[in-house]
Amino acid sequence: MDPFRPAPAPRHDATALLLGAMAWICADDDRANRLLAVTGLEGAELRARATDSEVLVATGQFLADHEPDLIACARALDCTPLDIVDAVRRLGGE
C-alpha cells in the first residue's frame, strides 16, 4: 500500500447501513426482542432514538456479537460483514 495514497472511501454510509441493519433486525420478532433485551431499550424508545449514533452502534455491535445474524444481515443488505463492523467502528469514533 502506498503510504502517500489516501485510504479508499468507505463503500457505505455508516448511519444508513446501520439503520438498514436495525430494520432487518426488527423485521424478525425474536431478533427484535433480543436487541431490546441487550440494549435495555423499550420499543418506543428504539423508534424514537433510531438515528442516535449510540443506538446505531449498539445495533451493529449486537450483530457483530452473533456471527450468524451478522452474516445473514450483510447478505440481506448486499454488503459484507466487515462493512457492518466497519460502520460500527466509524460511527462509534474508533
C-alpha positions as CSV (number, residue, x, y, z in Angstrom):
1,M,0.0,0.0,0.0
2,D,1.3,3.4,-1.0
3,P,1.7,5.5,2.2
4,F,1.0,8.7,0.3
5,R,-2.2,7.5,-1.3
6,P,-5.3,8.2,0.8
7,A,-7.3,5.3,2.1
8,P,-10.3,4.4,-0.1
9,A,-13.6,5.9,0.9
10,P,-15.9,3.5,2.8
11,R,-18.3,1.8,0.5
12,H,-21.4,2.5,2.6
13,D,-22.6,5.4,4.7
14,A,-22.3,4.2,8.3
15,T,-25.6,5.6,9.5
16,A,-27.6,4.4,6.5
17,L,-26.1,0.9,6.8
18,L,-26.8,0.6,10.5
19,L,-30.3,1.9,10.0
20,G,-30.8,-0.8,7.4
21,A,-29.4,-3.4,9.9
22,M,-31.8,-2.2,12.5
23,A,-34.7,-2.6,10.1
24,W,-33.5,-6.1,9.3
25,I,-33.3,-7.0,12.9
26,C,-36.8,-5.6,13.7
27,A,-38.4,-7.5,10.8
28,D,-38.0,-10.6,13.0
29,D,-39.7,-10.6,16.4
30,D,-37.2,-12.9,18.1
31,R,-34.2,-10.9,16.9
32,A,-36.0,-7.6,17.8
33,N,-36.8,-8.8,21.3
34,R,-33.1,-9.9,21.7
35,L,-32.0,-6.4,20.6
36,L,-34.3,-4.8,23.1
37,A,-33.2,-7.1,25.9
38,V,-29.5,-6.5,25.1
39,T,-29.8,-2.7,24.8
40,G,-32.3,-2.3,27.6
41,L,-34.5,-0.1,25.3
42,E,-38.2,-0.3,25.0
43,G,-39.7,-0.5,21.5
44,A,-41.0,3.1,21.6
45,E,-37.6,4.4,22.7
46,L,-35.8,2.4,20.0
47,R,-38.1,4.0,17.4
48,A,-37.6,7.5,18.9
49,R,-33.8,7.1,19.0
50,A,-33.3,5.1,15.9
51,T,-30.9,7.7,14.3
52,D,-28.9,8.3,17.5
53,S,-25.3,7.1,16.9
54,E,-25.2,5.4,20.3
55,V,-28.3,3.2,19.4
56,L,-26.9,2.5,15.9
57,V,-23.6,1.5,17.3
58,A,-25.3,-0.8,19.8
59,T,-27.3,-2.3,16.9
60,G,-24.2,-3.0,14.9
61,Q,-22.4,-4.4,17.9
62,F,-25.5,-6.7,18.6
63,L,-24.9,-8.1,15.1
64,A,-21.1,-8.3,15.5
65,D,-21.6,-10.3,18.7
66,H,-23.7,-13.0,16.9
67,E,-21.9,-14.1,13.7
68,P,-24.8,-16.0,12.1
69,D,-27.0,-12.8,12.3
70,L,-24.1,-10.6,11.1
71,I,-23.7,-12.8,8.0
72,A,-27.4,-13.0,7.3
73,C,-27.9,-9.3,7.7
74,A,-24.9,-8.5,5.5
75,R,-26.4,-10.7,2.8
76,A,-29.8,-9.0,3.1
77,L,-28.2,-5.6,2.9
78,D,-25.9,-6.6,0.0
79,C,-22.7,-5.8,1.9
80,T,-20.1,-7.7,3.7
81,P,-20.0,-8.5,7.4
82,L,-16.9,-6.3,7.6
83,D,-18.8,-3.4,6.1
84,I,-21.2,-3.6,9.2
85,V,-18.3,-3.9,11.6
86,D,-16.5,-1.0,10.0
87,A,-19.7,1.1,10.2
88,V,-19.8,0.4,13.9
89,R,-16.2,1.5,14.3
90,R,-16.6,4.6,12.2
91,L,-19.9,5.7,13.9
92,G,-18.5,4.9,17.3
93,G,-15.5,7.1,16.8
94,E,-12.8,4.4,16.9
